[in-house]
């Protein structure tokens, strides 16, 4: 259990550390507050709905098989949703509309 706790803490910390950087890369510095707010709102609502729904599915079926399958399907769906986002971002970079360059320009304007 101790080893599991160490790995859980390390990987949760990595997720939290990269979250702001990933949001900044996706939406730019001018929209980071709004994007982070939406992310936290959706995470909170779905994290609070997940366990009761999984419990209801377990009570209905009598096994944990269906709740685990449903949770896995939502994980896969979340990964598939990110593919169009990466494609759009790649096209913007090819066209010269890089959100990273825009965020650097905003930060550069603040510093000068």
PDB file as gemmi writes it, atoms N, CA and C in Angstrom:
CRYST1    1.000    1.000    1.000  90.00  90.00  90.00 P 1                      
ATOM      1  N   UNK A   1       0.827  -1.188   0.000  1.00  0.00           N  
ATOM      2  CA  UNK A   1       0.000   0.000   0.000  1.00  0.00           C  
ATOM      3  C   UNK A   1       0.876   1.257   0.000  1.00  0.00           C  
ATOM      4  N   UNK A   2       2.015   1.184   0.660  1.00  0.00           N  
ATOM      5  CA  UNK A   2       2.923   2.327   0.722  1.00  0.00           C  
ATOM      6  C   UNK A   2       3.466   2.653  -0.668  1.00  0.00           C  
ATOM      7  N   UNK A   3       3.861   1.628  -1.415  1.00  0.00           N  
ATOM      8  CA  UNK A   3       4.382   1.831  -2.768  1.00  0.00           C  
ATOM      9  C   UNK A   3       3.298   2.438  -3.659  1.00  0.00           C  
ATOM     10  N   UNK A   4       2.090   1.937  -3.553  1.00  0.00           N  
ATOM     11  CA  UNK A   4       0.967   2.474  -4.338  1.00  0.00           C  
ATOM     12  C   UNK A   4       0.747   3.944  -3.998  1.00  0.00           C  
ATOM     13  N   UNK A   5       0.803   4.292  -2.729  1.00  0.00           N  
ATOM     14  CA  UNK A   5       0.604   5.684  -2.315  1.00  0.00           C  
ATOM     15  C   UNK A   5       1.678   6.597  -2.891  1.00  0.00           C  
ATOM     16  N   UNK A   6       2.903   6.116  -2.938  1.00  0.00           N  
ATOM     17  CA  UNK A   6       3.986   6.919  -3.507  1.00  0.00           C  
ATOM     18  C   UNK A   6       3.732   7.177  -4.988  1.00  0.00           C  
ATOM     19  N   UNK A   7       3.410   6.132  -5.744  1.00  0.00           N  
ATOM     20  CA  UNK A   7       3.150   6.303  -7.173  1.00  0.00           C  
ATOM     21  C   UNK A   7       1.933   7.183  -7.421  1.00  0.00           C  
ATOM     22  N   UNK A   8       0.905   7.019  -6.635  1.00  0.00           N  
ATOM     23  CA  UNK A   8      -0.299   7.841  -6.786  1.00  0.00           C  
ATOM     24  C   UNK A   8       0.025   9.313  -6.536  1.00  0.00           C  
ATOM     25  N   UNK A   9       0.795   9.589  -5.513  1.00  0.00           N  
ATOM     26  CA  UNK A   9       1.181  10.964  -5.219  1.00  0.00           C  
ATOM     27  C   UNK A   9       2.049  11.573  -6.296  1.00  0.00           C  
ATOM     28  N   UNK A  10       2.988  10.802  -6.818  1.00  0.00           N  
ATOM     29  CA  UNK A  10       3.872  11.309  -7.860  1.00  0.00           C  
ATOM     30  C   UNK A  10       3.085  11.636  -9.126  1.00  0.00           C  
ATOM     31  N   UNK A  11       2.238  10.713  -9.557  1.00  0.00           N  
ATOM     32  CA  UNK A  11       1.527  10.933 -10.811  1.00  0.00           C  
ATOM     33  C   UNK A  11       0.425  11.979 -10.679  1.00  0.00           C  
ATOM     34  N   UNK A  12      -0.173  12.116  -9.513  1.00  0.00           N  
ATOM     35  CA  UNK A  12      -1.140  13.189  -9.307  1.00  0.00           C  
ATOM     36  C   UNK A  12      -0.434  14.530  -9.337  1.00  0.00           C  
ATOM     37  N   UNK A  13       0.736  14.601  -8.749  1.00  0.00           N  
ATOM     38  CA  UNK A  13       1.510  15.837  -8.773  1.00  0.00           C  
ATOM     39  C   UNK A  13       1.935  16.218 -10.176  1.00  0.00           C  
ATOM     40  N   UNK A  14       2.317  15.241 -10.975  1.00  0.00           N  
ATOM     41  CA  UNK A  14       2.703  15.512 -12.356  1.00  0.00           C  
ATOM     42  C   UNK A  14       1.510  16.060 -13.132  1.00  0.00           C  
ATOM     43  N   UNK A  15       0.340  15.471 -12.931  1.00  0.00           N  
ATOM     44  CA  UNK A  15      -0.866  15.932 -13.618  1.00  0.00           C  
ATOM     45  C   UNK A  15      -1.169  17.382 -13.247  1.00  0.00           C  
ATOM     46  N   UNK A  16      -1.117  17.679 -11.966  1.00  0.00           N  
ATOM     47  CA  UNK A  16      -1.427  19.041 -11.522  1.00  0.00           C  
ATOM     48  C   UNK A  16      -0.386  20.042 -12.014  1.00  0.00           C  
ATOM     49  N   UNK A  17       0.865  19.629 -12.087  1.00  0.00           N  
ATOM     50  CA  UNK A  17       1.917  20.539 -12.535  1.00  0.00           C  
ATOM     51  C   UNK A  17       1.793  20.863 -14.017  1.00  0.00           C  
ATOM     52  N   UNK A  18       1.402  19.911 -14.819  1.00  0.00           N  
ATOM     53  CA  UNK A  18       1.359  20.135 -16.266  1.00  0.00           C  
ATOM     54  C   UNK A  18       0.011  20.701 -16.727  1.00  0.00           C  
ATOM     55  N   UNK A  19      -0.980  20.682 -15.866  1.00  0.00           N  
ATOM     56  CA  UNK A  19      -2.316  21.129 -16.248  1.00  0.00           C  
ATOM     57  C   UNK A  19      -2.320  22.582 -16.702  1.00  0.00           C  
ATOM     58  N   UNK A  20      -1.746  23.479 -15.940  1.00  0.00           N  
ATOM     59  CA  UNK A  20      -1.739  24.899 -16.314  1.00  0.00           C  
ATOM     60  C   UNK A  20      -0.942  25.140 -17.586  1.00  0.00           C  
ATOM     61  N   UNK A  21       0.160  24.439 -17.739  1.00  0.00           N  
ATOM     62  CA  UNK A  21       0.973  24.593 -18.948  1.00  0.00           C  
ATOM     63  C   UNK A  21       0.202  24.104 -20.175  1.00  0.00           C  
ATOM     64  N   UNK A  22      -0.510  23.002 -20.037  1.00  0.00           N  
ATOM     65  CA  UNK A  22      -1.286  22.479 -21.157  1.00  0.00           C  
ATOM     66  C   UNK A  22      -2.422  23.422 -21.529  1.00  0.00           C  
ATOM     67  N   UNK A  23      -3.088  23.986 -20.530  1.00  0.00           N  
ATOM     68  CA  UNK A  23      -4.163  24.938 -20.813  1.00  0.00           C  
ATOM     69  C   UNK A  23      -3.601  26.178 -21.485  1.00  0.00           C  
ATOM     70  N   UNK A  24      -2.476  26.667 -21.003  1.00  0.00           N  
ATOM     71  CA  UNK A  24      -1.830  27.829 -21.610  1.00  0.00           C  
ATOM     72  C   UNK A  24      -1.475  27.554 -23.062  1.00  0.00           C  
ATOM     73  N   UNK A  25      -0.989  26.380 -23.344  1.00  0.00           N  
ATOM     74  CA  UNK A  25      -0.626  26.015 -24.705  1.00  0.00           C  
ATOM     75  C   UNK A  25      -1.854  25.930 -25.608  1.00  0.00           C  
ATOM     76  N   UNK A  26      -2.974  25.508 -25.064  1.00  0.00           N  
ATOM     77  CA  UNK A  26      -4.187  25.340 -25.879  1.00  0.00           C  
ATOM     78  C   UNK A  26      -4.929  26.644 -26.137  1.00  0.00           C  
ATOM     79  N   UNK A  27      -5.060  27.500 -25.108  1.00  0.00           N  
ATOM     80  CA  UNK A  27      -5.923  28.672 -25.251  1.00  0.00           C  
ATOM     81  C   UNK A  27      -5.190  29.999 -25.207  1.00  0.00           C  
ATOM     82  N   UNK A  28      -3.927  30.001 -24.822  1.00  0.00           N  
ATOM     83  CA  UNK A  28      -3.177  31.251 -24.746  1.00  0.00           C  
ATOM     84  C   UNK A  28      -3.356  31.939 -23.402  1.00  0.00           C  
ATOM     85  N   UNK A  29      -2.503  32.906 -23.157  1.00  0.00           N  
ATOM     86  CA  UNK A  29      -2.476  33.583 -21.855  1.00  0.00           C  
ATOM     87  C   UNK A  29      -3.727  34.433 -21.610  1.00  0.00           C  
ATOM     88  N   UNK A  30      -4.298  34.971 -22.678  1.00  0.00           N  
ATOM     89  CA  UNK A  30      -5.450  35.861 -22.491  1.00  0.00           C  
ATOM     90  C   UNK A  30      -6.710  35.118 -22.064  1.00  0.00           C  
ATOM     91  N   UNK A  31      -6.786  33.821 -22.316  1.00  0.00           N  
ATOM     92  CA  UNK A  31      -7.986  33.044 -21.982  1.00  0.00           C  
ATOM     93  C   UNK A  31      -7.750  31.979 -20.920  1.00  0.00           C  
ATOM     94  N   UNK A  32      -6.605  31.991 -20.270  1.00  0.00           N  
ATOM     95  CA  UNK A  32      -6.272  30.894 -19.358  1.00  0.00           C  
ATOM     96  C   UNK A  32      -7.195  30.857 -18.146  1.00  0.00           C  
ATOM     97  N   UNK A  33      -7.588  31.994 -17.616  1.00  0.00           N  
ATOM     98  CA  UNK A  33      -8.444  32.000 -16.426  1.00  0.00           C  
ATOM     99  C   UNK A  33      -9.811  31.399 -16.730  1.00  0.00           C  
ATOM    100  N   UNK A  34     -10.395  31.788 -17.842  1.00  0.00           N  
ATOM    101  CA  UNK A  34     -11.709  31.260 -18.211  1.00  0.00           C  
ATOM    102  C   UNK A  34     -11.628  29.770 -18.523  1.00  0.00           C  
ATOM    103  N   UNK A  35     -10.593  29.346 -19.230  1.00  0.00           N  
ATOM    104  CA  UNK A  35     -10.443  27.926 -19.572  1.00  0.00           C  
ATOM    105  C   UNK A  35     -10.220  27.084 -18.320  1.00  0.00           C  
ATOM    106  N   UNK A  36      -9.410  27.586 -17.407  1.00  0.00           N  
ATOM    107  CA  UNK A  36      -9.168  26.848 -16.169  1.00  0.00           C  
ATOM    108  C   UNK A  36     -10.451  26.754 -15.347  1.00  0.00           C  
ATOM    109  N   UNK A  37     -11.244  27.806 -15.333  1.00  0.00           N  
ATOM    110  CA  UNK A  37     -12.523  27.779 -14.630  1.00  0.00           C  
ATOM    111  C   UNK A  37     -13.476  26.748 -15.210  1.00  0.00           C  
ATOM    112  N   UNK A  38     -13.580  26.710 -16.543  1.00  0.00           N  
ATOM    113  CA  UNK A  38     -14.417  25.702 -17.184  1.00  0.00           C  
ATOM    114  C   UNK A  38     -13.928  24.296 -16.872  1.00  0.00           C  
ATOM    115  N   UNK A  39     -12.620  24.099 -16.917  1.00  0.00           N  
ATOM    116  CA  UNK A  39     -12.053  22.784 -16.638  1.00  0.00           C  
ATOM    117  C   UNK A  39     -12.405  22.329 -15.231  1.00  0.00           C  
ATOM    118  N   UNK A  40     -12.207  23.188 -14.257  1.00  0.00           N  
ATOM    119  CA  UNK A  40     -12.494  22.830 -12.863  1.00  0.00           C  
ATOM    120  C   UNK A  40     -13.988  22.580 -12.660  1.00  0.00           C  
ATOM    121  N   UNK A  41     -14.837  23.386 -13.315  1.00  0.00           N  
ATOM    122  CA  UNK A  41     -16.288  23.195 -13.181  1.00  0.00           C  
ATOM    123  C   UNK A  41     -16.716  21.839 -13.745  1.00  0.00           C  
ATOM    124  N   UNK A  42     -16.231  21.494 -14.928  1.00  0.00           N  
ATOM    125  CA  UNK A  42     -16.592  20.212 -15.520  1.00  0.00           C  
ATOM    126  C   UNK A  42     -16.002  19.043 -14.745  1.00  0.00           C  
ATOM    127  N   UNK A  43     -14.750  19.175 -14.313  1.00  0.00           N  
ATOM    128  CA  UNK A  43     -14.141  18.108 -13.516  1.00  0.00           C  
ATOM    129  C   UNK A  43     -14.929  17.878 -12.238  1.00  0.00           C  
ATOM    130  N   UNK A  44     -15.276  18.950 -11.555  1.00  0.00           N  
ATOM    131  CA  UNK A  44     -16.008  18.819 -10.298  1.00  0.00           C  
ATOM    132  C   UNK A  44     -17.375  18.193 -10.473  1.00  0.00           C  
ATOM    133  N   UNK A  45     -18.086  18.618 -11.520  1.00  0.00           N  
ATOM    134  CA  UNK A  45     -19.431  18.069 -11.715  1.00  0.00           C  
ATOM    135  C   UNK A  45     -19.377  16.589 -12.081  1.00  0.00           C  
ATOM    136  N   UNK A  46     -18.463  16.210 -12.954  1.00  0.00           N  
ATOM    137  CA  UNK A  46     -18.401  14.807 -13.346  1.00  0.00           C  
ATOM    138  C   UNK A  46     -17.784  13.932 -12.272  1.00  0.00           C  
ATOM    139  N   UNK A  47     -16.850  14.471 -11.506  1.00  0.00           N  
ATOM    140  CA  UNK A  47     -16.289  13.686 -10.401  1.00  0.00           C  
ATOM    141  C   UNK A  47     -17.318  13.461  -9.295  1.00  0.00           C  
ATOM    142  N   UNK A  48     -18.256  14.378  -9.137  1.00  0.00           N  
ATOM    143  CA  UNK A  48     -19.291  14.175  -8.127  1.00  0.00           C  
ATOM    144  C   UNK A  48     -20.427  13.284  -8.635  1.00  0.00           C  
ATOM    145  N   UNK A  49     -20.615  13.191  -9.935  1.00  0.00           N  
ATOM    146  CA  UNK A  49     -21.665  12.332 -10.488  1.00  0.00           C  
ATOM    147  C   UNK A  49     -21.201  10.898 -10.707  1.00  0.00           C  
ATOM    148  N   UNK A  50     -19.911  10.696 -10.932  1.00  0.00           N  
ATOM    149  CA  UNK A  50     -19.388   9.370 -11.267  1.00  0.00           C  
ATOM    150  C   UNK A  50     -19.627   8.300 -10.222  1.00  0.00           C  
ATOM    151  N   UNK A  51     -19.244   8.515  -8.965  1.00  0.00           N  
ATOM    152  CA  UNK A  51     -19.430   7.463  -7.969  1.00  0.00           C  
ATOM    153  C   UNK A  51     -20.876   7.045  -7.729  1.00  0.00           C  
ATOM    154  N   UNK A  52     -21.850   7.980  -7.643  1.00  0.00           N  
ATOM    155  CA  UNK A  52     -23.228   7.514  -7.483  1.00  0.00           C  
ATOM    156  C   UNK A  52     -23.744   6.701  -8.673  1.00  0.00           C  
ATOM    157  N   UNK A  53     -23.353   7.104  -9.880  1.00  0.00           N  
ATOM    158  CA  UNK A  53     -23.783   6.353 -11.056  1.00  0.00           C  
ATOM    159  C   UNK A  53     -23.129   4.976 -11.071  1.00  0.00           C  
ATOM    160  N   UNK A  54     -21.842   4.919 -10.732  1.00  0.00           N  
ATOM    161  CA  UNK A  54     -21.155   3.619 -10.675  1.00  0.00           C  
ATOM    162  C   UNK A  54     -21.771   2.734  -9.590  1.00  0.00           C  
ATOM    163  N   UNK A  55     -22.135   3.310  -8.460  1.00  0.00           N  
ATOM    164  CA  UNK A  55     -22.789   2.536  -7.406  1.00  0.00           C  
ATOM    165  C   UNK A  55     -24.145   2.020  -7.835  1.00  0.00           C  
ATOM    166  N   UNK A  56     -24.888   2.855  -8.549  1.00  0.00           N  
ATOM    167  CA  UNK A  56     -26.195   2.418  -9.042  1.00  0.00           C  
ATOM    168  C   UNK A  56     -26.035   1.279 -10.046  1.00  0.00           C  
ATOM    169  N   UNK A  57     -25.033   1.402 -10.945  1.00  0.00           N  
ATOM    170  CA  UNK A  57     -24.786   0.327 -11.903  1.00  0.00           C  
ATOM    171  C   UNK A  57     -24.369  -0.961 -11.197  1.00  0.00           C  
ATOM    172  N   UNK A  58     -23.571  -0.845 -10.148  1.00  0.00           N  
ATOM    173  CA  UNK A  58     -23.141  -2.020  -9.388  1.00  0.00           C  
ATOM    174  C   UNK A  58     -24.323  -2.665  -8.676  1.00  0.00           C  
ATOM    175  N   UNK A  59     -25.189  -1.835  -8.091  1.00  0.00           N  
ATOM    176  CA  UNK A  59     -26.372  -2.369  -7.415  1.00  0.00           C  
ATOM    177  C   UNK A  59     -27.332  -3.025  -8.406  1.00  0.00           C  
ATOM    178  N   UNK A  60     -27.435  -2.455  -9.597  1.00  0.00           N  
ATOM    179  CA  UNK A  60     -28.346  -2.987 -10.600  1.00  0.00           C  
ATOM    180  C   UNK A  60     -27.851  -4.316 -11.168  1.00  0.00           C  
ATOM    181  N   UNK A  61     -26.545  -4.381 -11.466  1.00  0.00           N  
ATOM    182  CA  UNK A  61     -26.005  -5.575 -12.108  1.00  0.00           C  
ATOM    183  C   UNK A  61     -25.473  -6.601 -11.111  1.00  0.00           C  
ATOM    184  N   UNK A  62     -25.117  -6.171  -9.921  1.00  0.00           N  
ATOM    185  CA  UNK A  62     -24.568  -7.081  -8.923  1.00  0.00           C  
ATOM    186  C   UNK A  62     -23.082  -7.347  -9.077  1.00  0.00           C  
ATOM    187  N   UNK A  63     -22.442  -6.651 -10.011  1.00  0.00           N  
ATOM    188  CA  UNK A  63     -21.007  -6.831 -10.231  1.00  0.00           C  
ATOM    189  C   UNK A  63     -20.374  -5.483 -10.581  1.00  0.00           C  
ATOM    190  N   UNK A  64     -19.076  -5.397 -10.419  1.00  0.00           N  
ATOM    191  CA  UNK A  64     -18.367  -4.164 -10.755  1.00  0.00           C  
ATOM    192  C   UNK A  64     -17.920  -4.131 -12.217  1.00  0.00           C  
ATOM    193  N   UNK A  65     -18.242  -5.146 -12.980  1.00  0.00           N  
ATOM    194  CA  UNK A  65     -17.787  -5.235 -14.361  1.00  0.00           C  
ATOM    195  C   UNK A  65     -18.323  -4.086 -15.216  1.00  0.00           C  
ATOM    196  N   UNK A  66     -19.627  -3.840 -15.186  1.00  0.00           N  
ATOM    197  CA  UNK A  66     -20.212  -2.787 -16.009  1.00  0.00           C  
ATOM    198  C   UNK A  66     -19.729  -1.395 -15.600  1.00  0.00           C  
ATOM    199  N   UNK A  67     -19.668  -1.032 -14.308  1.00  0.00           N  
ATOM    200  CA  UNK A  67     -19.136   0.298 -13.971  1.00  0.00           C  
ATOM    201  C   UNK A  67     -17.703   0.507 -14.447  1.00  0.00           C  
ATOM    202  N   UNK A  68     -16.878  -0.527 -14.385  1.00  0.00           N  
ATOM    203  CA  UNK A  68     -15.502  -0.398 -14.854  1.00  0.00           C  
ATOM    204  C   UNK A  68     -15.445  -0.262 -16.366  1.00  0.00           C  
ATOM    205  N   UNK A  69     -16.300  -0.975 -17.077  1.00  0.00           N  
ATOM    206  CA  UNK A  69     -16.345  -0.848 -18.534  1.00  0.00           C  
ATOM    207  C   UNK A  69     -16.804   0.542 -18.935  1.00  0.00           C  
ATOM    208  N   UNK A  70     -17.833   1.047 -18.264  1.00  0.00           N  
ATOM    209  CA  UNK A  70     -18.334   2.395 -18.566  1.00  0.00           C  
ATOM    210  C   UNK A  70     -17.256   3.438 -18.280  1.00  0.00           C  
ATOM    211  N   UNK A  71     -16.558   3.305 -17.149  1.00  0.00           N  
ATOM    212  CA  UNK A  71     -15.483   4.248 -16.821  1.00  0.00           C  
ATOM    213  C   UNK A  71     -14.374   4.191 -17.861  1.00  0.00           C  
ATOM    214  N   UNK A  72     -14.017   3.003 -18.315  1.00  0.00           N  
ATOM    215  CA  UNK A  72     -13.002   2.865 -19.356  1.00  0.00           C  
ATOM    216  C   UNK A  72     -13.436   3.477 -20.673  1.00  0.00           C  
ATOM    217  N   UNK A  73     -14.707   3.321 -21.004  1.00  0.00           N  
ATOM    218  CA  UNK A  73     -15.224   3.924 -22.242  1.00  0.00           C  
ATOM    219  C   UNK A  73     -15.159   5.447 -22.183  1.00  0.00           C  
ATOM    220  N   UNK A  74     -15.451   6.023 -21.015  1.00  0.00           N  
ATOM    221  CA  UNK A  74     -15.348   7.474 -20.879  1.00  0.00           C  
ATOM    222  C   UNK A  74     -13.898   7.944 -20.959  1.00  0.00           C  
ATOM    223  N   UNK A  75     -12.970   7.158 -20.451  1.00  0.00           N  
ATOM    224  CA  UNK A  75     -11.547   7.487 -20.584  1.00  0.00           C  
ATOM    225  C   UNK A  75     -11.136   7.491 -22.055  1.00  0.00           C  
ATOM    226  N   UNK A  76     -11.559   6.482 -22.793  1.00  0.00           N  
ATOM    227  CA  UNK A  76     -11.232   6.400 -24.220  1.00  0.00           C  
ATOM    228  C   UNK A  76     -11.893   7.542 -24.980  1.00  0.00           C  
ATOM    229  N   UNK A  77     -13.143   7.857 -24.640  1.00  0.00           N  
ATOM    230  CA  UNK A  77     -13.841   8.970 -25.276  1.00  0.00           C  
ATOM    231  C   UNK A  77     -13.112  10.290 -25.029  1.00  0.00           C  
ATOM    232  N   UNK A  78     -12.624  10.487 -23.810  1.00  0.00           N  
ATOM    233  CA  UNK A  78     -11.862  11.700 -23.503  1.00  0.00           C  
ATOM    234  C   UNK A  78     -10.597  11.806 -24.325  1.00  0.00           C  
ATOM    235  N   UNK A  79      -9.929  10.673 -24.537  1.00  0.00           N  
ATOM    236  CA  UNK A  79      -8.721  10.679 -25.364  1.00  0.00           C  
ATOM    237  C   UNK A  79      -9.068  10.969 -26.822  1.00  0.00           C  
ATOM    238  N   UNK A  80     -10.173  10.416 -27.308  1.00  0.00           N  
ATOM    239  CA  UNK A  80     -10.568  10.643 -28.700  1.00  0.00           C  
ATOM    240  C   UNK A  80     -10.992  12.087 -28.946  1.00  0.00           C  
ATOM    241  N   UNK A  81     -11.566  12.728 -27.939  1.00  0.00           N  
ATOM    242  CA  UNK A  81     -11.974  14.122 -28.079  1.00  0.00           C  
ATOM    243  C   UNK A  81     -10.762  15.030 -28.235  1.00  0.00           C  
ATOM    244  N   UNK A  82      -9.636  14.645 -27.646  1.00  0.00           N  
ATOM    245  CA  UNK A  82      -8.443  15.497 -27.727  1.00  0.00           C  
ATOM    246  C   UNK A  82      -7.771  15.436 -29.095  1.00  0.00           C  
ATOM    247  N   UNK A  83      -8.067  14.444 -29.907  1.00  0.00           N  
ATOM    248  CA  UNK A  83      -7.434  14.325 -31.223  1.00  0.00           C  
ATOM    249  C   UNK A  83      -7.810  15.496 -32.142  1.00  0.00           C  
ATOM    250  N   UNK A  84      -9.083  15.865 -32.276  1.00  0.00           N  
ATOM    251  CA  UNK A  84      -9.388  17.036 -33.116  1.00  0.00           C  
ATOM    252  C   UNK A  84      -8.748  18.317 -32.585  1.00  0.00           C  
ATOM    253  N   UNK A  85      -8.643  18.446 -31.295  1.00  0.00           N  
ATOM    254  CA  UNK A  85      -8.006  19.626 -30.719  1.00  0.00           C  
ATOM    255  C   UNK A  85      -6.546  19.716 -31.137  1.00  0.00           C  
ATOM    256  N   UNK A  86      -5.849  18.602 -31.097  1.00  0.00           N  
ATOM    257  CA  UNK A  86      -4.449  18.590 -31.519  1.00  0.00           C  
ATOM    258  C   UNK A  86      -4.322  18.881 -33.008  1.00  0.00           C  
ATOM    259  N   UNK A  87      -5.261  18.383 -33.812  1.00  0.00           N  
ATOM    260  CA  UNK A  87      -5.234  18.626 -35.251  1.00  0.00           C  
ATOM    261  C   UNK A  87      -5.457  20.099 -35.561  1.00  0.00           C  
ATOM    262  N   UNK A  88      -6.415  20.720 -34.882  1.00  0.00           N  
ATOM    263  CA  UNK A  88      -6.689  22.149 -35.088  1.00  0.00           C  
ATOM    264  C   UNK A  88      -5.485  22.972 -34.662  1.00  0.00           C  
ATOM    265  N   UNK A  89      -4.886  22.623 -33.556  1.00  0.00           N  
ATOM    266  CA  UNK A  89      -3.730  23.366 -33.080  1.00  0.00           C  
ATOM    267  C   UNK A  89      -2.555  23.232 -34.059  1.00  0.00           C  
ATOM    268  N   UNK A  90      -2.366  22.063 -34.620  1.00  0.00           N  
ATOM    269  CA  UNK A  90      -1.293  21.860 -35.596  1.00  0.00           C  
ATOM    270  C   UNK A  90      -1.536  22.698 -36.841  1.00  0.00           C  
ATOM    271  N   UNK A  91      -2.773  22.771 -37.303  1.00  0.00           N  
ATOM    272  CA  UNK A  91      -3.089  23.586 -38.482  1.00  0.00           C  
ATOM    273  C   UNK A  91      -2.867  25.062 -38.209  1.00  0.00           C  
ATOM    274  N   UNK A  92      -3.225  25.516 -37.003  1.00  0.00           N  
ATOM    275  CA  UNK A  92      -2.994  26.915 -36.643  1.00  0.00           C  
ATOM    276  C   UNK A  92      -1.512  27.239 -36.641  1.00  0.00           C  
ATOM    277  N   UNK A  93      -0.702  26.314 -36.154  1.00  0.00           N  
ATOM    278  CA  UNK A  93       0.739  26.537 -36.151  1.00  0.00           C  
ATOM    279  C   UNK A  93       1.281  26.591 -37.574  1.00  0.00           C  
ATOM    280  N   UNK A  94       0.757  25.762 -38.452  1.00  0.00           N  
ATOM    281  CA  UNK A  94       1.198  25.779 -39.849  1.00  0.00           C  
ATOM    282  C   UNK A  94       0.810  27.082 -40.536  1.00  0.00           C  
ATOM    283  N   UNK A  95      -0.331  27.657 -40.160  1.00  0.00           N  
ATOM    284  CA  UNK A  95      -0.775  28.912 -40.751  1.00  0.00           C  
ATOM    285  C   UNK A  95      -0.135  30.131 -40.102  1.00  0.00           C  
ATOM    286  N   UNK A  96       0.601  29.913 -39.026  1.00  0.00           N  
ATOM    287  CA  UNK A  96       1.268  31.021 -38.354  1.00  0.00           C  
ATOM    288  C   UNK A  96       0.469  31.620 -37.221  1.00  0.00           C  
ATOM    289  N   UNK A  97      -0.611  30.973 -36.820  1.00  0.00           N  
ATOM    290  CA  UNK A  97      -1.428  31.459 -35.709  1.00  0.00           C  
ATOM    291  C   UNK A  97      -1.119  30.660 -34.463  1.00  0.00           C  
ATOM    292  N   UNK A  98       0.095  30.665 -34.036  1.00  0.00           N  
ATOM    293  CA  UNK A  98       0.529  29.873 -32.892  1.00  0.00           C  
ATOM    294  C   UNK A  98       0.101  30.562 -31.607  1.00  0.00           C  
ATOM    295  N   UNK A  99      -0.692  29.879 -30.795  1.00  0.00           N  
ATOM    296  CA  UNK A  99      -1.146  30.465 -29.532  1.00  0.00           C  
ATOM    297  C   UNK A  99       0.017  30.673 -28.579  1.00  0.00           C  
ATOM    298  N   UNK A 100       1.085  29.871 -28.716  1.00  0.00           N  
ATOM    299  CA  UNK A 100       2.243  30.045 -27.849  1.00  0.00           C  
ATOM    300  C   UNK A 100       2.928  31.374 -28.156  1.00  0.00           C  
ATOM    301  N   UNK A 101       3.040  31.724 -29.440  1.00  0.00           N  
ATOM    302  CA  UNK A 101       3.641  32.997 -29.802  1.00  0.00           C  
ATOM    303  C   UNK A 101       2.794  34.156 -29.301  1.00  0.00           C  
ATOM    304  N   UNK A 102       1.466  34.003 -29.358  1.00  0.00           N  
ATOM    305  CA  UNK A 102       0.589  35.044 -28.866  1.00  0.00           C  
ATOM    306  C   UNK A 102       0.748  35.219 -27.362  1.00  0.00           C  
ATOM    307  N   UNK A 103       0.884  34.111 -26.623  1.00  0.00           N  
ATOM    308  CA  UNK A 103       1.030  34.219 -25.181  1.00  0.00           C  
ATOM    309  C   UNK A 103       2.372  34.835 -24.831  1.00  0.00           C  
ATOM    310  N   UNK A 104       3.402  34.554 -25.610  1.00  0.00           N  
ATOM    311  CA  UNK A 104       4.713  35.165 -25.348  1.00  0.00           C  
ATOM    312  C   UNK A 104       4.626  36.667 -25.626  1.00  0.00           C  
ATOM    313  N   UNK A 105       3.900  37.045 -26.675  1.00  0.00           N  
ATOM    314  CA  UNK A 105       3.755  38.460 -26.975  1.00  0.00           C  
ATOM    315  C   UNK A 105       3.027  39.184 -25.861  1.00  0.00           C  
ATOM    316  N   UNK A 106       1.996  38.558 -25.298  1.00  0.00           N  
ATOM    317  CA  UNK A 106       1.256  39.180 -24.208  1.00  0.00           C  
ATOM    318  C   UNK A 106       2.154  39.344 -22.989  1.00  0.00           C  
ATOM    319  N   UNK A 107       2.902  38.303 -22.680  1.00  0.00           N  
ATOM    320  CA  UNK A 107       3.806  38.380 -21.535  1.00  0.00           C  
ATOM    321  C   UNK A 107       4.891  39.414 -21.809  1.00  0.00           C  
ATOM    322  N   UNK A 108       5.366  39.461 -23.045  1.00  0.00           N  
ATOM    323  CA  UNK A 108       6.385  40.456 -23.397  1.00  0.00           C  
ATOM    324  C   UNK A 108       5.864  41.866 -23.260  1.00  0.00           C  
ATOM    325  N   UNK A 109       4.602  42.105 -23.615  1.00  0.00           N  
ATOM    326  CA  UNK A 109       4.023  43.440 -23.477  1.00  0.00           C  
ATOM    327  C   UNK A 109       3.892  43.850 -22.022  1.00  0.00           C  
ATOM    328  N   UNK A 110       3.607  42.892 -21.160  1.00  0.00           N  
ATOM    329  CA  UNK A 110       3.447  43.201 -19.742  1.00  0.00           C  
ATOM    330  C   UNK A 110       4.787  43.561 -19.122  1.00  0.00           C  
ATOM    331  N   UNK A 111       5.847  42.881 -19.547  1.00  0.00           N  
ATOM    332  CA  UNK A 111       7.153  43.113 -18.965  1.00  0.00           C  
ATOM    333  C   UNK A 111       7.753  44.437 -19.379  1.00  0.00           C  
ATOM    334  N   UNK A 112       7.429  44.940 -20.577  1.00  0.00           N  
ATOM    335  CA  UNK A 112       8.069  46.164 -21.061  1.00  0.00           C  
ATOM    336  C   UNK A 112       7.366  47.399 -20.608  1.00  0.00           C  
TER     337      UNK A 112                                                      
END                                                                             
